[in-house]
């Protein structure tokens, strides 16, 4: 297992290298000049040229790339062309809202998805199953920004239960954080819940039809025990795979929801960097997100071992 | 007969400890004391209260909603669509940077309600007879937020740093020396007479000449100042990247004692705190005003106006002063021919474009570069602007020998004002024989491509009106499209050297006549932007794309 883990972690390096190279190339191939954005519409061509020189954008692309790689190896992802702040500390400072939003969305998705999916499988072809199907299809089809705005209009404007926007950091209390993230977590989590619901239902139906479930029932085990100790546990491998994908989707998919709810997270940082052509931030974010994806996948693979003892890595 | 009273004793229990009732009273007393202390600490010092009384409030002005009686206190939250780039006004030209600096920083001069430069940190100044030496005497005893006192060295350090910025570099070319004469006197020597320099030193401006302490400038070197220290009525208390900036009243502020006028004059910080929060979505900003989470929302969508036009609790405010243009490439390609540019103008019925651009409250057919209610408005050129004549346009095309070369029109579809204009104009242009290719692209790409003379024939540009026309962006030779004529240079130089308004206005009319003859660009509609605000606050001055929450108070 430890050899396997080491191998996977070492494999992270070429992934990051490729992401760095591809990211750098794409960013610089795209038209748009960060210096022009930075100096504003009032600037003369002379000032624009001075800004390019100051930012090092007038140097050959190869030189810029190797300078960036050299710095990245030492943990220095560069300085934002727009804010003048270091990229890595900026990413770290914007990490908390995104992680908290991801965690809360995941709770929403799992609570709703697993319960609804399992219920749908157990009571298949009943009114409940049909109702779950309709609701989950509706939730999966709704764009999260549209759902978000409607949640704001209902829960914030009409019922005055939650703030319309903004984030309360953990340092000011967990309750405040949860309160500020409730609507964005619902907007983001419900569509993931729909996917988990469908996956849980399908997997549970497969498992419930297997011989060992019939044996367990024949042994006289209680229904609850058959479902939770035997069926659901065997269905978890597929569910965890979907949850792993959901985590990466939530981390990157929160771009829209963070913008709607004015959350100062990584998603908004990314979209703003793209709009401004803030090269170091885009590259830093790409490497960071790639790293997170690899690690999440690794964690999912490790979880398989705990869920299903038959799986082992050599 | 009065019974002899025994001395008061503390009622205790059998164990000798104070009883429940006594403990309750003690707790009550402590709570009352704590509340009183909190209240006393929250009150502004008497000096500020006296200052507010001496300064008074903004005089009546349609740009200022004066409601209720001024009072200290409260937290004001302004929802803005842009994420703050930086608070460093010497380095960033972003609108949020300017808006924030208005509240915590000051310059040598400030714009008054009429758009005239008035002394701010400068107490008085003199100009030598030959117009090349300016001597500024600073106000004395003005503290920075860190306790240092403003001096000439701070001004010199700030201006030298500002020279490296967008607007500063334009001013720097006229300045040969900047000297500290004594602790409160700065001497600025120009290479030639240039009275317009005072306007360029005036704030608020894009990339403005705000004064920060020399100690901070030296400490940061070439870098960006994260939390600027300045002399304004508020100081920067808290910056959360991508989220908000919190400004808190600076109790030691020393301001001017004249009545407020625009961004100049006396500046009273009635509000305890101002929070500028980034909220990218317009509907969410609107919802925040509805719920009271925000006191004011920047850039609501114009179609929301009808919802709020008659609401007692929410006030819609329209700021006119931007205009959409189609700038021609005059360096290369078919549009270098003046006849084609004129044909482009005469092919377009600008009234239809104005009607399509939005509700009548927000758009106007206006030939002038200035809004109608501005002192710089002029009708010169209106007959050409409104002179829709497809036959004449066809004749001009034939005369120029135009044979269907593609006219590439770069436009950013995310900005409705420019994109709608382009979409409405294209069929009219095609009807007279133009071969138009609309090329949609994002703002960053457009900003780059418009500098490439081989990449386009026309590009969409939106411009904001300034307090002084000589500072308009699209009038500079370097503005992409490149309007470079001797006549334009002559008029603009004369405007920069002249100080008398009437003479400058005559030159401004000459410039409009030249513009509608040479046709460097086609002007479409003048348009306004909508902001929504709670009717319970008063006093904020809003003009030339800037908003000021100094001299602003909450009534609830």
Interface residues (C-beta under 8 A of the other chain):
Chain A: X30 X31 X32 X33 X34 X36 X37 X38 X39 X40 X41 X42 X43 X44 X45 X46 X47 X48 X50 X82 X83 X84 X85 X90 X93 X94 X149 X152 X153 X156 X157 X160 X163 X164 X165 X166 X167 X169 X259 X260 X261 X262 X264 X265 X268 X269 X272 X275 X276 X277
Chain B: X79 X83 X85 X86 X88 X91 X92 X93 X94 X166 X167 X169 X170 X206 X207 X223 X224 X226 X240 X241 X242 X243 X244 X277 X278 X279 X280 X281 X283 X284 X285 X287 X288 X290 X291 X293 X441 X442 X443 X444 X445 X447 X448 X449 X451 X461 X463 X473 X476 X478
